[in-house]
Each structure stands twice: as C-alpha cells, then as structure tokens.
Amino acid sequence: MGLALVHGRARAGIRAPEVKVEVHLAGGLPSMSIVGLPEAAVREAKDRVRAAIQCAQYEFPARRITVNLAPADLPKGGGRFDLPIALGILAASGQIPAEALRDWEFIGELGLTGELRATDGVLPAALAVAATGRRLLVPAANGEEAALASSVEVRTARTLLEVCAMLGGQKSLPVAAAPTQRVTAGPDMRDVRGQIQARRALEVAAAGGHHLLLVGPPGCGKTLLASRLSGLLPDASEAEALDTAAVHSVSGRGLDPACWRTRPFRSPHHTASAIALVGGGSEPRPGEVSLAHNGVLFLDELPEWDRRALEVLREPLESGVVTISRAARQSEFPARFQLVAAMNPCPCGWAGDVSGRCRCTSDAITRYRGRISGPLLDRIDLHVDVPRLPPAALRPDAPEGESSGHIRQRVIDARQRQFDRAGVTNAVLDQAATARDCRLAPGDQALLERAIDALHLSARAMHRILRVARTIADLDEQASITSSHLTEALAYRGVNAGDRATR
C-alpha cells in the first residue's frame, strides 16, 4: 500500500483555492478512480496520465488507484490537475521521492507524450501560492504569466520527465522570468479638433473616474473622443494591474504578459448579450465589465443595445463587483470600470442640428430615448453634447488640440489630491466622505437645491453632481468647491439625453 500527497490549485472565479491531491495505491484488480467532485475534463485525466507516465519511461502501477481531490465539495475542472495526479501516482509507487513534493505546488495539463501544456488561471494561482511560502511549477508556456507574481518562486518545465528529474535532484529547472513590457503609443487628444466642451468633460471624467455619456449626430467625433480616454488615465499601480491581469487570466481569452500594465479598453458590439456583459456560464467566466476592470468600457450606439443587457449594468456601476450565482457555486469578479457611452439624439441622428434635416416625429424620438432607462442614465455622471463641427474646423491646417500628455499630467495631479484626501477617486466616495469632502458655501447649497428641484433630479444625481464639482475643484487646485465649480458640474447634468433630442 502506498500513499502520496501533492499540492495543486483549483479555479473559482478569480480565486485559486488550494486542492490537496491524495493518491492511494491498494491491492486488487487494476483500476483508477478520481473522486472529489471532478468534472468531465478531470475524470478524463486518467487516460492522459497513464499514457504520459508510460511515455516518460516510468511504470504505471497495476494496482487499485484512488485519487482524491480535497476539499470534496469544491468543483474541479480543466486539465490543471493532470501533473499533480501523475506525480502523486509516481510518488505513491516509490518511483520519485515523496518528500520532494512537500514544498512545491504543481499546475499543468499533460499530453499523451508527457508534454506539459498551458492552462488558464495561472496568475491567480501564483498569487495564492505566494501566501503559503511554497514554490510553484508550471508549464513553460505559462512561465511569463506566473512570473508576474514576483513574490513567489516559479519554475517551468516542458515535460513530465523534466519535472521528475528535478524532484529526484538530477536536474535544475529554469526560473520563470517576466517579459519586457511593451509600450505602445495610444490615440492622442491632439487629433481631436474643436469640441472644447467634450474635451473638458473627458478631462473631468479621467480626473475623477466619472462615467460619461456623449450625445451627438453621426460623425461628430463621439467614438474619437471615447477612444482617447484611456490615454488620459494615470498608469495602473502594480496592485491594480495584477487585479486586471488575474481577470484576463481566468477569462479563457488569454493574457498577454507583455502588456499587463496597460489599462484595458473594451468596446463590445451592441448585439452583445447580458451574459456577455457581466459574465456567466455553467462554469462562470468574467464578462466585458470585468475585463474592463481598472480601465474603460465603451458602449457605442447606446439605444441600440438590448434593454435587458443594459439593465445588468446598474449594480456594477454602483458596487464595482459582479456576483454570479449558480446552483452549486458562486463566483465574484471585480468590475470597477469607467463607462463611456455614446448615442445619437434621435433615430436619424440629426435632432437639434442647425441644418434642420431631422424629420423624426416626437413619438419616434420618445420611443428611441425610452430604450435607455432613467435609473441607468441617473448613474452616469456627465452628459455632454457633441455638436457637428463646421467644415473649416476640420481642415488639415486647422489648429490642433492639446496633447494627451499635457492633459494627463493635470489628471495625475488631480488624482493625487484625491488619494491624499480620501484614498480613492471622487467617483467612488461614499455618502459620508461626500458630505465631508464636498461641502458647499450656503449660497451654493441653495443654488444646488433649486437646481435639483427645477431639473427633477434624484438624491443619487445630487451626490454625483457634488463629486463632479469636487473633481473640477481638484483640477483647479482648489481646497474647496466654489460657485464656478458647482455651476460647471450642474451644466453636465442640466438636461438629460432625451431632452437634448427634442430641443
């Protein structure tokens, strides 16, 4: 009778809970069973493991083999347990030293030839292993991703034979190294001609982390403006970048380790479903809102989206978290993103244009804007008109706009004031912090109350106006909010998208 214990990691959302792979060899007819709530891919590991062990010139025991994946109530999926199971069988049969497994954790799928193949969710596993003090061994193809967790020693191997040679003290495996970061120049605000108000709103949104709605006719530059927001944001901190990279690691869409410090910019098509936006599936995967974590989510042609898909954005916009519940499990994904939405003012797109070319009826405009719910619009801090520019403003020799680099420096300075004061950006201040940091003079408070009554705005909208005013004051390097800051913030909420369409 032989018994061996190998440490591995499961995948549960962006967490990587520890799994103990226990292998027991007993007498009886040769057989192999895997218990511990394994899914189909894990149950099929017995065939991959048998072939890999034999191709590595080791003996597959003709015994009764029981593999237990503990804890038993945690679902296990994928091929990530192939390597731990194979090593457990070899250690239990005395072909490799069992004591050598004590300080290691293993992740990897096995090919029939014994080749180690990449698996997803390696970065969250590496971050979890760092807290245990053990070392981690992963397939060579996952080495760069695992090396992003700089606080853990990660080794890479290409085959099962190399892993066994390392455990037997016959070979040293290479240490995983993070790749050189690839920096690419993104779109620049210099390319945006005119649109002074929209440029200013984009700067305020970047400085405070506020959500933004751009309303204007076709071809006025809404998409051009939205694509430049990520270039105005400060560099992500290491903690932010690791959070975002961990989401991409478990998404099944792959992670480019050379760009892990780049803030994401996601622009899904308007036919995307609610599950595509927030995530889901029988084995929950993150959606677009989580893939945009610490970055920008751009929704173009907002009224063309399915209303049920848009409504699922309400909770993430408030909480910054998406929780996906299934009968057997619950997964939580971070979703602290900046929403930038764009829409036309009417079905034809030309309502309010000086050309007078719009022929949409008031009923058609009402139905069009009714596709977006009031509660969703209420959660968007800045509503901005983007008018059509005169042809002269688009000439090649027309003056260029201010570059993203200059604006970005002002954004960085404003955010630093926010972090020094409250530790977070203004957009996510709670009610107590808003009351503390967004105080108004008595006259300005009266102005705000009159505006709230006149515009029929909610308490949520009032708090968001105060936070926007606080951001404008930070951009002006002012310790307190003045009348000019408040009136500018009110101008961004003075009319809603529907009113613009009919004026």
Beta strands, then each sheet from edge to edge (+ up, - down):
strand 1: 2-9
strand 2: 18-26
strand 3: 31-35
strand 4: 64-70
strand 5: 104-106
strand 6: 109-110
strand 7: 116-117
strand 8: 135-139
strand 9: 154-157
strand 10: 212-215
strand 11: 265-266
strand 12: 279-280
strand 13: 285-286
strand 14: 296-299
strand 15: 321-325
strand 16: 330-334
strand 17: 338-343
strand 18: 382-385
sheet 1: 1+ 2- 4+ 3+
sheet 2: 5+ 8+ 9+
sheet 3: 6+ 7-
sheet 4: 11+ 14+ 17+ 10+ 18+
sheet 5: 12+ 13-
sheet 6: 15+ 16-
end
